[in-house]
Amino acid sequence: MTKFISLAAGLSVALAACASSYPVSGSLPLDNRFNAGGISWRGSGETIIVYAAATELDSNLGICGLWTTEASRATTSKFNDEVIRAGFVTLAGKRVVQGLGFMPYLPEGTVEAGSRTTCVKTDMAWEEAYATADVQVGFPRMRFID
């Protein structure tokens, strides 16, 4: 019998482009600039946690981050990369990065202050207001067949 695994969360119901097309441009250590956001698999208890922050990169807006899991389950973890590639980052309510595949995965329980994140540079010019703007991570509603 085919099992349907439904992932509930996010602000969007459409699955947008899954791959990140932004140039990787360095890294930052994980610190208090980063906001944590995530998504939980319905019924399994597994959670994907993404840490994201905005920074200035060559006079442009950069987004840095990494991701990890809690309560990982074999039945859902095989889909985590696909979920990450479909994720997005908003800054002050505006979607600025689509696709989080550039972010490194750190194994469960290994994320700590100073962990290295990966940054991408957007084509948006840096504005000082971005330094204190609200950075959020989102995911579309997705359905998986296993």
C-alpha positions in Angstrom: 0.0 0.0 0.0 1.2 3.4 -0.8 1.9 5.6 2.2 1.3 9.3 2.0 3.4 11.5 4.2 2.1 15.0 4.4 4.2 17.8 5.6 2.2 20.7 7.1 3.6 24.2 7.5 4.6 27.3 5.7 3.0 30.2 4.1 2.8 29.0 0.6 0.9 26.1 -1.0 2.8 26.0 -4.2 6.1 24.2 -4.5 8.5 26.8 -6.0 11.9 26.2 -7.5 13.9 23.7 -5.4 17.5 24.6 -6.1 19.3 27.7 -4.9 20.6 29.8 -7.8 22.6 32.3 -5.7 26.4 32.4 -5.6 27.9 31.0 -2.5 30.0 33.8 -0.9 31.7 32.8 2.3 30.5 31.8 5.7 29.8 33.2 9.1 30.0 31.6 12.6 26.7 30.9 14.2 25.9 33.5 16.8 23.0 35.6 18.2 22.4 37.3 14.8 20.8 34.1 13.6 17.1 33.4 13.9 16.0 29.8 14.2 12.9 28.6 12.3 11.8 25.2 11.2 9.2 22.7 10.3 7.9 19.5 11.9 6.8 16.3 10.1 3.2 15.6 11.0 3.0 12.4 13.0 6.7 11.6 13.3 7.9 14.2 15.7 11.0 14.9 13.6 11.8 18.6 13.2 14.0 20.4 10.7 15.6 23.5 12.3 17.1 26.2 10.1 19.3 29.0 11.4 19.4 32.1 9.1 20.8 35.6 9.2 21.1 38.6 6.9 24.6 40.2 6.3 26.3 42.6 3.9 28.3 40.9 1.2 30.1 43.1 -1.3 27.4 45.8 -0.9 24.7 43.3 -1.5 22.3 41.5 0.8 23.7 38.1 1.9 21.8 35.3 3.6 23.7 32.9 5.7 22.6 29.7 7.4 22.7 26.0 8.3 20.2 23.3 9.2 19.9 20.3 11.5 17.2 17.9 12.8 15.7 16.8 16.1 14.1 13.4 16.7 15.2 12.2 13.3 13.2 9.3 11.8 14.3 7.1 8.9 10.9 7.3 7.3 11.0 11.1 7.0 14.7 12.0 7.0 15.1 10.7 3.5 13.0 13.6 2.3 14.8 16.3 4.3 17.0 17.5 1.5 14.0 18.0 -0.7 12.3 20.0 2.0 15.4 22.2 2.5 15.7 22.8 -1.3 12.0 24.0 -1.3 12.5 26.3 1.7 12.9 30.1 1.6 14.0 33.1 3.6 12.0 36.3 4.1 13.4 39.6 5.3 11.0 42.1 6.8 8.2 40.0 5.2 9.7 39.9 1.7 10.9 36.7 0.2 14.6 37.2 -0.6 16.0 33.7 -1.1 14.3 30.7 -2.6 15.9 27.4 -2.0 18.0 26.6 1.0 20.1 23.8 -0.6 23.2 26.0 -0.1 23.0 25.6 3.7 25.1 22.9 5.2 23.6 20.1 7.3 25.0 19.6 10.7 24.2 16.2 12.4 21.6 16.3 15.2 23.1 17.6 18.5 26.2 19.1 17.0 25.0 22.7 16.3 26.6 25.2 18.7 27.8 28.8 18.8 30.6 29.2 16.3 29.3 26.4 13.9 30.1 27.5 10.4 27.2 28.6 8.2 27.3 29.1 4.4 26.3 32.5 2.8 24.9 33.4 -0.5 24.8 36.8 -2.1 21.6 38.1 -3.6 21.2 40.7 -6.3 19.6 43.1 -3.8 21.6 46.1 -2.7 22.4 46.1 1.1 20.5 48.6 3.2 21.3 49.4 6.8 17.7 48.5 7.8 18.5 44.9 6.9 20.8 44.6 9.9 17.9 44.7 12.3 15.1 43.4 10.0 13.2 40.2 10.9 14.7 37.2 9.1 12.3 34.2 8.9 12.5 30.8 7.3 9.4 29.3 5.5 8.4 26.1 3.7 5.6 25.4 1.3 3.0 22.7 2.0 4.4 19.5 0.5 3.2 16.0 0.0 5.4 12.9 -0.3 4.6 9.4 -1.5 6.7 6.6 -0.1 
